[in-house]
Amino acid sequence: MYAVVRETSYSPDTPINERQEFRQFQQEHSRLDGYKGTIVVDAGSGRFITLTLWQESEKMIAAREHMGPVVERLLNPLMISPAKLLGTGPVVVNDIADNRG
């Protein structure tokens, strides 16, 4: 499994997870081949840390290429500063319980 970690900043007026644009982005993102899930952490003051998991690195790269225009259209207009890629790489520990039943 591979991960992408990003930091994004939005106006704190409306939480990003409540915005229609974010829901549209997340819906498109979650349909991509190899997508394993996303965790978004509200770090306060409109700042979010996102961890997205992919089945393999090739699927992660393909998703980035596919999602670029989607991010540009839906999320970039809402950001108050450019997204920061904090890192990508193989997951070495994963002890999150599968709670889907």
Secondary structure in CASP SS format (residue, H / E / C, confidence):
PFRMAT SS
TARGET T0000
AUTHOR 0000-0000-0000
METHOD secondary structure of the structure
MODEL  1
M C 1.00
Y E 1.00
A E 1.00
V E 1.00
V E 1.00
R E 1.00
E E 1.00
T E 1.00
S E 1.00
Y E 1.00
S C 1.00
P C 1.00
D C 1.00
T C 1.00
P C 1.00
I H 1.00
N H 1.00
E H 1.00
R C 1.00
Q H 1.00
E H 1.00
F H 1.00
R H 1.00
Q H 1.00
F H 1.00
Q H 1.00
Q H 1.00
E H 1.00
H H 1.00
S H 1.00
R C 1.00
L C 1.00
D C 1.00
G C 1.00
Y E 1.00
K E 1.00
G E 1.00
T E 1.00
I E 1.00
V E 1.00
V E 1.00
D E 1.00
A E 1.00
G E 1.00
S C 1.00
G C 1.00
R E 1.00
F E 1.00
I E 1.00
T E 1.00
L E 1.00
T E 1.00
L E 1.00
W E 1.00
Q C 1.00
E C 1.00
S H 1.00
E H 1.00
K H 1.00
M H 1.00
I H 1.00
A H 1.00
A H 1.00
R H 1.00
E H 1.00
H H 1.00
M H 1.00
G H 1.00
P H 1.00
V H 1.00
V H 1.00
E H 1.00
R H 1.00
L H 1.00
L C 1.00
N H 1.00
P H 1.00
L H 1.00
M E 1.00
I E 1.00
S E 1.00
P E 1.00
A E 1.00
K E 1.00
L E 1.00
L E 1.00
G E 1.00
T E 1.00
G E 1.00
P E 1.00
V C 1.00
V C 1.00
V C 1.00
N C 1.00
D C 1.00
I C 1.00
A C 1.00
D C 1.00
N C 1.00
R C 1.00
G C 1.00
END
